[in-house]
Each structure stands twice: as structure tokens, then as C-alpha cells.
């Protein structure tokens, strides 16, 4: 017997090949810039109404304003909010307010994340807890709160952003790697627990992406661009849209039989010698 479900509002009349997410509501964390903003753009372009949040509220507002201008139809309205995903009360208030505005939540993308380049011996307790709080606690809090609504409405899709850092020992990035390994474990656990509720949960693990964060790391000498590119079989870094395209796939009906997976989007980095 099939356990798949057709969500309320996800009818053929409301979605087509050009706008496969028409009629759906997507929540994206860390959406003020970089990968999160690119994902918000991809989902809005596909017809979704989008709720963006970021610790930088001004960046979230700017991204939402740009989306509303680019996709002015009612289906692609965008709202930006300032949210600290490490604060469970803040996350619950944002999710509930988003549902209050839109009436439902069909897609959650847990993108918010922070990074530290620091030796373990120099990490303070606050450093450790801040990275875990944003990267791992934030994904759990948002999933729990969005999951409550998804279960009550008959299903949904959650996309978590992991990293190739979960697979490698990366000096000076220990808290980050720990959280990203945790994201994949969280993904598998939620996927199995919520499959019967019609909720799919997947993750994607980006490699090196042309974002401000990575460019800053290159400029600071923390990583060497030439060395990194030489290790990528495809010979280049990803663009934020490269990542967003996979997030869109996982959020859409095209991935209706995919759950509990972490898909590496790294140009072959993780499989090369």
C-alpha cells in the first residue's frame, strides 16, 4: 500500500511545469543572502509564496522586497522577518506568524548557519554553543514547529542544508563539522518518524560555493582557492543557484519518493582522491 499523499492545495489546476510550487507556502531560514536567498528566489520563481527569515532583519526585508518586485503575483508574495533560530520561542513565533499570514506551510528549508575558523584549544564555551545553537538547534526548532502544522494539514517537505564538512575532518572547523553531521542524522530520524504523516525530509550537502562567506575565507587566507578548485573534479566552485536548484527538486513533487537522504552537491569533491 502506498504511503504517499497528495497535499491539500497541491492540485494540478494550481501547479504546472513552469510553476510546480504554485499554491504552496515555503519558509526559508538564513535567507537574507547567499545560498538561502538563492533558494528563496528559486522557490518563488516556481510559484511558491515565501517567508524569509534571517538574524539580519534588514537583509531578510531586502530579499523579500526584491522577490515581491520580481514576482508580483499573489502566489509569490514574500515577507522578511528577523529571527534568531537558536531561540526556540523566536522560531515558534515566526512559524506561527507565517502560517497566520499564509494559512499553511508546505515547505521548510533549514539554511541558517554560522562558521568559525578557530583552533579547538581557543574555542570558548560560547563559541561552541553558538555554532551548535544556530546550525543544529535552529534546524531542530524550525522542523519541530513547521512539522506540527504539516502533520495537521496532511504533509509537507523539509530540506536541510548539511555540508561536505560532515564527511571530512577539517581543522579549525570542528563545531561546524559536528553540526553538519548532526543535520544528516536529524534528517534521517525525522524522515522515518514523519513518513507516515506525509512529510518528506531530506538534506543537501554543498561543497565550496561562491558566496561572501567563502570569498572572505579565501581573502583571509584560511583556504586557498587554487588548491580547492584543483580538488574539485568539475574544476569550479558552485554558484548559489547550483544549490538552490537541488533544494527546489527536493521540495517539489519531482522528489515525491525521496526521503531521509543527504545529497552531495559538490562537483565531485567528496568522491575524489
C-alpha positions in Angstrom: 0.0 0.0 0.0 1.4 3.4 -0.9 2.0 5.9 1.9 2.4 8.9 -0.4 -0.1 11.7 -0.1 -1.3 14.5 -2.3 -1.3 17.6 -0.1 -4.4 19.8 0.1 -3.9 22.7 -2.3 -1.3 20.8 -4.4 -3.7 20.2 -7.3 -2.8 20.0 -11.0 -5.0 23.1 -11.6 -2.8 25.1 -9.3 0.6 23.9 -10.5 2.1 23.3 -13.9 5.6 22.6 -15.3 6.5 26.3 -15.2 5.3 26.9 -11.6 5.4 23.5 -9.9 5.1 25.1 -6.4 2.1 27.3 -7.1 -0.3 27.3 -4.2 2.4 26.2 -1.7 4.0 28.2 1.1 7.7 27.9 1.8 9.6 29.0 4.9 13.4 29.6 4.5 15.8 30.4 7.3 19.0 32.3 6.8 17.5 33.7 3.6 19.0 37.2 3.6 21.9 36.4 1.4 23.9 33.7 -0.3 22.5 30.2 -0.6 19.4 31.0 1.4 18.5 33.9 -0.8 19.1 31.9 -3.9 16.8 29.1 -2.6 14.1 31.7 -1.8 14.4 33.1 -5.4 14.2 29.6 -6.9 11.1 28.7 -4.9 9.4 32.0 -5.6 10.2 31.6 -9.3 8.5 28.2 -9.1 5.3 29.9 -7.8 5.6 29.5 -4.0 4.7 32.1 -1.5 7.8 32.6 0.6 8.5 33.6 4.2 12.1 34.6 4.7 13.9 34.9 8.0 17.4 35.9 9.0 19.2 37.2 12.1 19.9 40.3 9.9 16.4 41.5 9.6 17.3 44.2 7.1 18.8 41.6 4.8 15.7 39.5 5.0 13.5 42.5 4.3 15.7 43.5 1.3 15.5 39.9 -0.1 11.7 39.8 0.4 11.3 43.2 -1.3 13.3 42.1 -4.3 11.3 38.9 -4.6 8.0 40.7 -4.3 9.1 43.1 -7.1 10.3 40.3 -9.4 7.3 38.1 -8.8 4.4 40.5 -8.0 1.6 37.9 -8.5 -0.3 36.8 -5.4 1.3 33.4 -5.4 4.8 34.7 -5.0 4.4 37.3 -2.2 7.4 37.4 0.1 7.8 38.5 3.7 11.0 39.0 5.5 11.5 38.7 9.3 14.3 39.0 11.8 14.6 35.6 13.7 17.3 34.1 15.9 16.9 30.4 15.0 18.9 29.5 18.1 15.9 30.8 20.2 13.1 28.3 20.2 10.5 30.9 21.2 11.6 33.2 18.3 11.3 30.3 15.9 7.8 29.3 17.1 6.6 32.8 16.9 7.9 33.1 13.3 6.4 29.9 12.1 3.1 30.6 13.7 3.0 34.1 12.3 3.9 32.8 8.8 1.0 30.3 9.0 -1.2 33.1 10.2 -0.4 35.1 7.1 -0.5 32.3 4.6 -2.8 29.7 6.1 -0.4 26.8 5.9 3.2 25.7 5.5 4.2 23.2 2.8 7.9 23.6 2.6 10.6 24.4 5.2 14.3 25.0 4.2 16.7 25.0 7.2 19.5 27.0 5.7 20.6 29.3 8.6 24.2 28.6 9.7 27.4 30.1 11.1 31.0 29.1 10.8 34.1 29.7 12.9 37.7 29.3 11.8 39.3 28.7 15.2 41.5 26.0 16.8 39.7 23.8 19.3 42.1 24.9 22.1 40.9 28.5 21.5 37.2 27.8 21.4 35.2 29.2 24.3 32.0 27.6 25.6 30.1 30.4 24.0 31.8 29.8 20.6 30.8 26.1 20.7 27.2 26.7 21.9 26.6 29.5 19.3 27.6 27.3 16.3 25.5 24.3 17.6 22.7 26.7 18.6 22.3 28.2 15.1 23.2 25.3 12.9 21.7 22.3 14.7 19.3 23.6 17.4 17.9 26.0 14.8 17.1 23.2 12.3 15.5 21.1 15.0 13.4 24.0 16.4 12.1 25.0 12.9 11.4 21.4 11.9 9.5 20.8 15.1 7.4 23.9 14.7 6.7 23.6 11.0 6.2 19.8 11.4 3.3 20.4 13.8 1.5 22.3 11.1 2.5 19.9 8.3 1.2 17.0 10.2 -2.2 18.7 10.9 -2.6 19.6 7.2 -1.6 16.2 5.8 2.1 16.5 4.8 4.9 18.7 3.5 8.6 18.7 2.6 11.6 19.7 4.7 15.0 20.4 3.1 18.0 20.7 5.5 21.3 22.2 4.4 24.2 20.0 5.5 27.8 20.2 4.2 30.7 18.2 2.9 32.2 19.1 6.3 30.2 16.2 7.7 32.4 13.8 5.8 35.9 15.2 6.4 38.0 16.1 9.4 38.5 19.9 8.8 41.0 21.5 11.2 39.7 24.7 12.8 36.1 23.9 11.8 35.2 21.3 14.4 31.9 22.7 15.7 30.7 23.3 12.1 31.5 19.7 11.0 29.8 18.3 14.1 26.6 20.3 13.4 26.5 19.3 9.8 26.9 15.6 10.7 24.1 16.2 13.1 21.9 17.7 10.4 22.2 14.5 8.4 21.3 12.4 11.4 18.4 14.7 12.2 17.2 14.3 8.6 17.2 10.5 8.8 15.4 10.5 12.1 12.7 12.9 11.1 12.2 11.2 7.8 11.5 7.9 9.4 9.3 9.3 12.2 7.2 11.5 9.9 6.9 9.4 6.7 3.5 8.1 7.7 2.4 11.7 8.2 3.2 12.5 4.6 6.2 14.6 5.4 9.4 14.1 3.4 12.7 15.2 5.0 15.9 15.4 3.0 19.2 17.2 3.1 21.7 18.5 0.6 25.4 18.9 1.3 27.0 21.7 -0.6 30.7 21.8 -1.4 32.5 25.1 -1.9 30.1 27.8 -3.2 30.8 31.3 -4.5 29.3 33.1 -1.5 30.6 36.1 0.5 31.5 33.7 3.3 33.7 31.6 1.1 35.2 34.6 -0.6 36.1 36.1 2.8 37.8 32.8 3.8 39.8 33.0 0.6 40.7 36.6 1.2 41.8 35.9 4.8 44.0 33.1 3.7 42.0 30.4 5.7 41.6 28.4 2.5 43.4 28.6 -0.9 41.2 29.0 -3.9 43.6 27.3 -6.3 44.1 24.3 -4.1 40.3 23.9 -3.6 39.4 24.2 -7.2 42.2 21.6 -8.0 40.4 19.1 -5.8 37.0 19.5 -7.5 36.7 17.2 -10.5 34.3 19.6 -12.2 37.0 22.3 -11.9 35.0 25.1 -10.4 33.0 26.3 -7.3 29.3 26.0 -7.2 27.1 29.1 -7.6 24.3 29.6 -5.0 21.8 28.8 -7.7 23.5 25.4 -8.2 22.5 24.6 -4.6 19.1 26.2 -5.0 18.2 24.0 -7.9 18.7 20.9 -5.9 16.7 22.3 -3.0 13.9 23.1 -5.4 13.9 19.5 -6.6 13.8 18.1 -3.1 10.9 20.5 -2.2 8.8 19.6 -5.2 6.7 16.6 -6.3 9.6 15.5 -8.6 11.1 14.1 -5.4 7.9 12.5 -4.1 9.5 9.2 -3.3 12.8 10.6 -1.9 13.1 10.9 1.9 15.9 10.6 4.5 18.6 11.3 2.0 21.6 13.7 2.1 22.6 14.6 -1.5 26.1 15.9 -2.0 26.2 18.9 -4.4 29.9 19.4 -4.6 31.1 18.9 -8.2 32.6 15.6 -7.2 34.8 16.8 -4.3 33.7 14.2 -1.8 34.3 11.3 -4.2 37.7 12.4 -5.5 41.1 11.4 -4.1 
